[in-house]
Amino acid sequence: MLGVVYAALGAFTFALNNVTMRRGVVTGSVLQGMALTVPFGGLTFLVITIVFGELGQLAMFPAAAVAWLAGQGVVHFVFGRYCNYKSNQLMGVNLAAPVVQLQVSVAMLLAVATLHEKFTVLQAFGTVLMLGGSFVTQHNANNGRKAPTSSKPRPEPLFRPHVVSGYLFALGAAICYGASPLMAREAFLHAPGLGTAPGGCLAYAAATLFFSLFMLTPGSWRDIMGTSRENLRWFLSAAVLVAISQAFVYASLAVAPLMVVTPILQLSLVFRLMLSQAINRDYEVMNLAVISGAFTAVLGSLLVSIPTDELGGWLGLPLVLDDLLRYRLAGS
């Protein structure tokens, strides 16, 4: 039960992190947000490593594991996060989140291609639902958010989603986030018995060093130093929330099986819809297509992440249907 609570809190805080970051990039830049969240994440994992008494393990990782962790950190925390934040800026969390959620299917397909894991009819059906949900949310998206009826002037610009470019960046985030777990898994295969906290610390350290190279590009430092006080509040909130979310996910995995934690984490998409209405009502697209598409994507992600062998027993499916859903389309 405690693992379920931790996973639900992880899903909620991750959703709140996306919503607060979205509010910051309405008038701020993605670079400003990443300048706070990437280094802060590294410091958070360093603290977790010290608290767990695993600081000495940092020097125990073999070179191959360090290379995989460094690559995972750059892919996930730099490229993936940039694409995620950029898609949120271009078309809002409500439209971007179902597309980013495709990371579950990307991870599954990569696992089939590289690790020869099984891919069943049920998981194929879930992938189709996720794709359908991500496309459904784009229906009437170009209408954007209508201007508020109040005559009070607003300093923020009226939100008009850029669907094509936003969709491409969201798809890029899904690919990066989907590839990231496989890279982390490969790293720990080279470092059996070592903790995930120091591994995350190494991944974040590599991401922070790589991101610091952006400071060498013209205008980047000026952009970051130009962060407004209001946006700084939203970016700092996002930095704290993403660290809390990761802590909850690690805590849930420590006391509950992956097959329990993973489906619950998919609820973050539902939480984002509710939080977006509460915090970013004037900067999001909200209509029936967005709601139905989001719930379709959640259902698809659940079908992909729940073990096929377990679902039939839980639902008491007829033997013929159970065998059909278990049928392997790929994998050993």
DAPENOR-V219476 format. One record per helix or strand of 2 or more residues. SS is the DSSP state (2 for helix, 1 for strand). FROM is the first residue (numbers start at 1). LEN is the number of residues. If there is no record, write none. Layout:
BEGIN
ss;from;len
SS;FROM;LEN
SS;FROM;LEN
END
This chain:
BEGIN
ss;from;len
2;2;26
2;30;22
2;55;5
2;63;38
2;103;13
1;119;2
2;121;16
2;141;3
2;163;27
2;196;21
2;220;6
2;229;27
2;258;8
2;268;12
2;281;3
2;288;18
2;308;8
2;319;8
1;328;3
END
